[in-house]
Amino acid sequence: MASITTNTHLFGILLTVGCFYLITLAKHRSRLNWLNPLLLSVIIIICILILGDIPYDHYMKGGSVIHAFLGPVTVVLALPLYRQRKLLVQHKYAIIGGIISGVASAIISVVVLSRLLGLNDLLERSLIPHSVTTPIGISVSNMLHATEGITIISIIITGILGASIAPMMLKLLRITHPVAKGLSIGTSSHALGTTKAIEMGETEAAMSSLAIGVAALTTVLVVILMQMLGWY
């Protein structure tokens, strides 16, 4: 039965959009911040596939259609960036410095924690691109001869956590400037985190979308440098 009803593009699309919409609706009505649509949608979809004995390939027929929109949606984020171009020029040094320091801390933290916890070299290399957007992260993973699947999982988890805890962390650290808020979210948690920055305001959205591209490019350059030095 499952092979007849689920082996279509429509199944994956409806399941993904339906879960996300219902959780978003529940969050708005209940005003419960812990109802994170990204995180809960992933959990619910996994449970449905397991309990319904539905092959992953069936789901991905529709899931791949949604995934294909990731690139175009990221490009759309250039609109708020264009609107805030004067702010970009005004804070150019702070922006460049913030993104570079964010990328450095993301890579260094993985290396240090991996070695402190005794993780093997393959797992360490797979986790290095965890803070960049998925297409670039996969490319970096291949450059490092890492495991692509682990890289993708780490990117998703990083994005979901970033979108979930960003408001709390910003409040805890007393970060109130919209440029700083946007840069920190985009640099640490790429496109998924940027969904939260969009909710905060246009300036935050613009800075976060800028950070996605610059952080990805910086990560690639850092990895190339690390390989030239013989570290990987």
C-alpha positions in Angstrom: 0.0 0.0 0.0 2.8 2.4 0.9 4.5 1.9 -2.4 1.3 3.0 -4.2 0.4 6.0 -2.0 3.8 7.4 -1.1 5.9 6.8 -4.1 5.0 10.2 -5.6 6.4 13.7 -5.6 3.2 15.0 -4.0 3.6 12.8 -0.9 7.0 14.3 0.1 5.9 17.9 -0.6 2.6 17.6 1.3 4.2 15.9 4.2 6.9 18.5 4.6 4.8 21.6 4.0 1.9 20.2 6.0 4.1 19.5 9.1 5.8 22.8 8.9 2.5 24.8 8.5 0.7 23.0 11.3 3.5 23.5 13.8 3.9 27.1 12.7 0.2 27.7 13.2 0.3 26.0 16.6 3.2 28.2 17.6 1.4 31.4 16.7 -1.8 30.4 18.5 -0.1 29.1 21.6 2.8 31.5 21.7 5.1 28.8 22.9 8.7 29.5 21.8 9.8 25.9 22.2 7.5 24.9 19.3 10.2 25.2 16.7 8.7 24.3 13.2 12.1 23.3 11.8 13.1 20.9 14.6 9.6 19.4 15.2 8.9 19.0 11.5 12.1 16.9 11.1 11.2 14.7 14.2 7.6 14.2 13.0 8.6 13.3 9.5 11.2 10.8 10.7 8.6 9.2 13.0 6.0 9.0 10.2 8.5 7.4 7.8 9.6 4.8 10.4 6.1 4.0 11.8 4.6 3.8 8.3 7.5 1.7 7.0 7.8 4.3 4.2 11.1 4.1 2.2 13.2 7.3 2.4 13.5 7.3 -1.4 9.7 7.7 -1.6 9.8 10.8 0.6 12.7 12.3 -1.2 10.9 12.4 -4.5 9.0 15.3 -3.1 11.6 16.3 -0.6 14.1 16.9 -3.4 11.8 19.4 -5.0 11.7 21.4 -1.8 15.4 21.1 -1.4 15.9 22.5 -5.0 14.4 25.8 -3.8 17.2 26.3 -1.2 19.5 28.0 -3.7 16.9 30.4 -5.2 15.6 31.3 -1.7 19.1 32.1 -0.5 19.5 34.4 -3.6 16.2 36.2 -2.6 17.9 37.2 0.6 19.9 39.6 -1.5 16.9 42.0 -1.5 17.0 43.1 2.1 20.8 43.3 1.7 20.4 45.7 -1.2 18.0 47.9 0.8 20.5 48.1 3.6 23.6 48.7 1.4 24.4 52.1 3.1 24.5 50.3 6.4 26.8 47.7 4.9 29.3 50.4 3.8 29.1 52.2 7.1 30.0 49.1 9.2 32.2 47.3 6.6 35.2 46.8 8.9 33.1 45.5 11.8 31.2 43.2 9.4 34.3 41.7 7.8 36.0 41.3 11.2 32.9 39.7 12.7 32.4 37.2 10.0 36.1 36.2 9.9 36.2 35.7 13.7 33.0 33.7 13.5 34.4 31.4 10.9 37.6 31.0 12.8 35.8 30.1 16.1 33.6 27.6 14.3 36.5 25.7 12.8 38.8 25.9 15.8 36.0 24.8 18.2 35.4 21.7 16.1 39.1 20.8 16.0 39.7 21.4 19.7 36.6 19.6 20.9 37.1 16.7 18.5 40.6 16.1 19.9 39.6 16.6 23.5 36.8 14.1 23.1 38.9 11.6 21.1 36.9 11.7 17.9 38.6 10.1 14.9 40.1 12.2 12.1 37.3 11.4 9.6 34.6 12.6 12.0 36.5 15.7 12.7 36.9 16.6 9.1 33.2 15.9 8.5 32.2 18.4 11.2 34.4 21.3 10.1 31.8 22.8 7.6 28.9 22.6 10.1 28.3 26.4 10.0 28.1 27.0 6.3 25.1 26.6 4.0 24.5 23.1 2.7 25.7 23.3 -1.0 29.1 24.9 0.1 29.3 22.5 3.1 29.1 19.5 0.9 31.8 20.9 -1.4 34.1 21.6 1.6 33.4 18.0 2.9 34.5 16.6 -0.4 37.6 18.8 -0.4 38.5 17.3 3.0 37.6 13.7 1.8 35.1 13.6 4.7 31.8 11.8 5.0 29.1 13.8 3.2 26.2 12.4 5.2 27.7 13.4 8.5 28.5 16.9 7.2 24.8 17.4 6.1 23.5 16.2 9.5 25.8 18.6 11.3 24.8 21.5 9.1 21.1 20.8 9.7 21.5 20.4 13.5 23.6 23.6 13.6 21.0 25.5 11.7 18.1 24.3 13.8 19.9 25.0 17.1 20.9 28.5 15.8 17.3 29.3 14.9 16.0 27.9 18.2 18.4 29.5 20.7 19.6 32.6 18.9 17.1 35.0 20.6 18.0 33.6 24.1 21.7 33.8 23.5 21.5 37.3 22.1 19.5 38.4 25.2 21.9 36.6 27.5 24.9 38.2 26.0 23.1 41.6 25.8 23.7 41.9 22.0 21.2 44.5 20.8 22.7 46.1 17.7 20.8 44.8 14.6 24.0 44.5 12.6 25.7 42.4 15.2 22.6 40.2 15.7 22.3 39.5 12.0 26.0 38.7 11.5 26.2 36.4 14.5 23.2 34.4 13.3 24.1 34.2 9.7 27.8 33.3 10.4 27.0 30.6 12.9 23.8 29.0 11.5 23.6 29.8 7.8 20.2 29.9 6.0 18.2 28.0 8.7 19.3 30.6 11.3 18.5 33.4 8.9 14.8 32.5 9.1 15.0 33.7 12.7 16.9 36.9 11.7 14.1 37.7 9.2 11.6 37.6 12.0 13.8 40.1 14.0 13.9 42.8 11.3 15.1 43.8 7.8 18.6 44.9 9.0 19.1 41.6 10.8 17.9 39.7 7.7 20.2 41.7 5.4 23.3 41.2 7.6 22.5 37.5 8.2 22.1 36.8 4.4 25.4 38.6 3.8 27.1 36.5 6.4 26.0 33.3 4.7 27.9 34.0 1.5 31.0 35.6 3.0 31.3 32.9 5.8 31.0 30.2 3.2 33.7 31.7 1.0 36.0 32.3 4.0 35.5 28.7 5.2 36.6 27.5 1.7 39.7 29.7 1.8 40.6 28.6 5.3 40.3 24.9 4.4 42.5 25.4 1.3 45.1 27.1 3.5 44.9 24.3 6.0 45.5 21.8 3.2 48.4 23.8 1.8 50.0 23.7 5.3 49.5 19.9 5.4 47.1 20.0 8.3 44.5 17.9 6.4 
